[in-house]
């Protein structure tokens, strides 16, 4: 699969079909087009998508090491299991443990492994959205394309 440019990212972000393919630029990099109309039909403004795309590139830079991404994966997995247990057992202490485990593992990756500061403090909602996207990409093994695209920029 070829590298993904901004339009390709926006298509994936908006859960759109790939649309039409433009010719390759000669380096094997395929371009994909996303129209503003198709984004607005999905209820996503182009500026929101552009903001998240810019944030995603910064997020990848802050999560460059595999160990940091693995700490995030473990923390998100444990948090999702805790949320599921809270719903099943109606014991809301699991929700508190979900927050503690998720942030604890993520911060371990940032402070100990990567030696940087989490983006949660600056942009909590975008950070949550990017963390869930990171989790999904790690589950589907689609993260290598995003990391490769980031390293080319």
HUHUGI-V882489 format. One record per residue. N is the residue number from 1. OMEGA is omega in whole degrees, 0 to 359 (999 if undefined). D_CENTER is the distance of its C-alpha to the mean C-alpha in Angstrom with 2 decimals. Layout:
BEGIN
N:OMEGA:D_CENTER, N:OMEGA:D_CENTER
END
This chain:
BEGIN
1:183:19.12, 2:178:19.12, 3:186:16.67, 4:177:14.45, 5:185:15.40, 6:180:14.31, 7:177:16.04, 8:178:14.53, 9:180:10.95, 10:178:12.42, 11:178:14.11, 12:181:11.20, 13:182:9.45, 14:182:12.93, 15:180:13.70, 16:169:16.73, 17:185:19.01, 18:181:18.96, 19:179:21.96, 20:181:24.46, 21:174:24.16, 22:180:25.65, 23:178:27.62, 24:181:26.13, 25:176:26.72, 26:179:28.71, 27:180:26.19, 28:181:24.58, 29:182:21.67, 30:178:21.56, 31:179:20.85, 32:184:19.73, 33:174:20.86, 34:181:19.44, 35:177:22.05, 36:181:21.86, 37:182:23.85, 38:176:21.44, 39:182:18.61, 40:176:21.13, 41:178:22.34, 42:180:19.02, 43:181:19.28, 44:178:16.60, 45:181:18.21, 46:180:17.67, 47:176:17.44, 48:180:14.58, 49:178:12.65, 50:178:13.90, 51:180:13.03, 52:178:9.33, 53:178:9.60, 54:178:11.62, 55:181:9.51, 56:178:6.52, 57:176:9.55, 58:180:10.85, 59:178:7.95, 60:179:8.37, 61:179:12.02, 62:180:12.08, 63:186:10.62, 64:183:12.92, 65:180:14.94, 66:181:14.38, 67:178:16.07, 68:179:13.64, 69:178:10.70, 70:175:13.40, 71:177:14.39, 72:181:11.04, 73:179:11.29, 74:180:14.90, 75:179:14.48, 76:178:12.09, 77:179:14.51, 78:179:17.45, 79:179:16.34, 80:177:15.95, 81:178:19.33, 82:178:20.84, 83:177:19.91, 84:177:21.44, 85:178:24.47, 86:180:24.87, 87:183:25.05, 88:187:27.42, 89:185:29.69, 90:176:29.58, 91:189:29.47, 92:175:27.23, 93:177:27.33, 94:177:24.47, 95:177:22.24, 96:179:23.28, 97:177:22.66, 98:179:19.10, 99:182:18.41, 100:182:20.48, 101:182:18.98, 102:180:15.28, 103:179:16.06, 104:179:18.70, 105:180:16.71, 106:180:13.89, 107:175:16.74, 108:178:18.63, 109:182:16.06, 110:187:16.11, 111:184:19.83, 112:186:21.35, 113:187:19.38, 114:181:17.58, 115:175:20.14, 116:182:18.13, 117:179:17.30, 118:179:14.19, 119:181:12.58, 120:183:13.16, 121:183:16.71, 122:184:16.23, 123:187:13.55, 124:183:13.18, 125:176:11.79, 126:179:9.17, 127:177:8.29, 128:179:8.36, 129:179:6.26, 130:178:3.33, 131:178:4.97, 132:175:5.50, 133:176:2.89, 134:179:3.67, 135:180:6.83, 136:180:7.41, 137:177:7.18, 138:177:9.35, 139:183:11.55, 140:181:12.21, 141:179:12.51, 142:184:10.63, 143:183:8.89, 144:179:12.28, 145:179:12.34, 146:180:9.42, 147:178:11.10, 148:178:14.40, 149:179:13.70, 150:183:12.72, 151:178:15.93, 152:184:17.97, 153:999:17.36
END
